């Protein structure tokens, strides 16, 4: 689950870079078309069906201590990337 969330957060960040044109240049809008494709590819990569992911994430939301533990692993991964600089 941690690796799926890592990939999802990377996709979210990248989709934020691929912004669609906005009426106001200061407003950043995620490219939702790209994001939908990324989510589908991430779940396929990890061989997880969307309903299964949604159920698992909902379960973690109802178990905050385990969600915290899960996100500690996600954050540790991104922290390790910063150390590579």
PyMOL commands that set and color helices and strands:
alter all, ss='L'
color gray80, all
select helices_A, chain A and resi 2-17+32-45+50-61+64-84
alter helices_A, ss='H'
color red, helices_A
deselect
rebuild
show_as cartoon
